[in-house]
Amino acid sequence: MEQAKLMVFPQQDSLLFQLSGSWMLQTGVPGADESLRQLRSGTAIRRVAFDASEMRGWDSGLLTWLLALADYCNTHAIDIDSSGLPDGVVRLLALACAVPPREGAQRSVRKKSLISDIGNDTLDAARITGEFMRFFGESVLSLLNLLRGRAVYRRSDLWLIIQDAGVRALPIVSLVSFLVGLILAFVGAIQLQNFGAGIYVADLVGIAMTREMAAIMTGIIMAGRTGAAYAAELGSMSVNEEIDALQTCGFSAMEFLVLPRMLALMLMMPLLAVYADLMGILGGAVVAVAILDLTWLEYFIQVTKAVSLADFSVGIFMSMVFGIIVAVIGCLNGIKCGRNSQAVGMATTSAVVSAIVMIVIASAVLTVIFDVLGI
Amino acid sequence: MMTAATAHITVRNLTMAYGDFLIQRDLNFTIDRGDIFIIMGGSGCGKSTLMRHLVGLKAPRTGQVLYGGQSYWESDAAQQRRLKRCFGVMYQSGALWSAMTLTENIALPLEQYTDLTAQQIRRVASLKLALVGLRGFEDFYPAEISGGMQKRAGIARAMALDPEILFFDEPSAGLDPVSAKNLDDLILELRESLGTTMVIVTHELASIFAIGNNSVFLDPETKTMITTGNPHTLLKECANPKVRAFLTRGAA
């Protein structure tokens, strides 16, 4: 195709643009800046005209050039004589100029300094903490409502959510906790063997799994698996105005959406943690039997001697706390999600990251408390 | 600009189904170059599904969709891409990418398919927005503008590459009568000026008669098309009670 060409003929008080070739985006069109410069340099130009008799084809390429020209002419009181242009071009140009640019709609991007960024982040952190506390408070109130039998939610939803947070999580919980038990035993076995105390691997794995590791590992797994799912699900519901729809139908989003999820995780996390205890201890047993030449029976007797009911209860309690953390943070991020698809992604990320951070902090705090209490 | 009518899109013995669920069967119609073609029919008859078949989002169960004689579903990937470049699609609710500004929405196909510089792309994007009456909203995010404006921005994005065929899924649904009329005028104007073939899914009677010059009528009960042709002619001549009821709002 023939390249677009532009010739400019200055006449007394006007400019004549002669267009030839094909003015298509594909083949490239002359930039508007050059033409604008010619308009500016020519003194006292009152009129621009066009001759397109040699033009072979056009599309948006021509129109963008013309629009830039027309904008300049309109602001500088220069007449546009469009009689030399094809009909379609004239009409589209008129259409493009029909609605004037909206005043004040243009955005100016303000540069931010590091200090204002830090300030904003600090304010955000304070706001988010406040939001979390309020949300947590509301969810506790909805729990109380549930106990009074007044909470409105769908039973069938609750069962589905329980199923998803419980049985469906078993495979990954099995794998991770089995391997964690195995790793603990492996690391311990190498050290303990030096002292001829290989049998204490059972104590190490048993106590570590039941008190801490099972709860923390299931917590982190559920944060990535279920907390993220809650944030994404509730987030897209808020994008689609489904949460607004629930509220206008008189349902409380808190009771209808958050409560079942919180209940499900509160009930399922301890069960998963018990299961993770067993799998971890089993993982340890494999190492004990394979490397330390212990028998299965010796190992399990040693574990039952080492692990007290208190250790076990501490782990169960922690896992329930983690369940609440994962559910509340996941749901909070989902419900507070912005109204676009990117916001859903951000809500999900934030749900997982803050849930994991909170789990680690909570476990540290709880460990210190239990230590002080001597449990 | 337009010469005598030549077939642009030909649909031959098209059968559409989701799994075992039959949507429509034995569709046969032709859309000429420069036509404003209306896909009409009652709710749930498969209008939007037909459009998904025409734009290459869903493969037909049997039958062919031909663009200027070339069968879309029998072409290789490179040819399909070339054909797709000639389509512009406006989705029902705009389907603008919400994480991008209006300019970025329009710029994305341009960046992908043309060698223009960043500044030229910005100019083209501004032009397209100007054509749909959205000058000055270049740096707005879709969530910050009203539903009607989102629809128009959706049209601007569909037009980004100067497509030969523009598809509209319910363009006037949810618009006030004046905006709907303006949208119809815009569609007519684009057809007149650029010679674009328009395929429109709609059941707005006012639009159908104001802009359509060819159409197909789908029937959800018999799961096939009843008739095809100019809506005005159909109103005058078609004897089928379903079509008459549709075109006269149940009066006849």
Interface residues (C-beta under 8 A of the other chain):
Chain A: L25 Q26 G28 G31 A32 D59 S60 G61 L63 T64 L67 A68 D87 G88 V89 R91 L92 L95 A96 C97 A98 V99 P100 P101 R102 E103 A105 Q106 R107 G338 R339 N340 S341 Q342
Chain B: M1 W97 S98 A99 L110 T114 D115 L116 Q119 Q120 R123 V124 S126 L127 K128 A130 L131 G133 L134 R135 G136 F137 E138 D139 F140 Y141 P142 A143 M159 L161 D162 L186 E189 L190 E192 S193 L194 G195
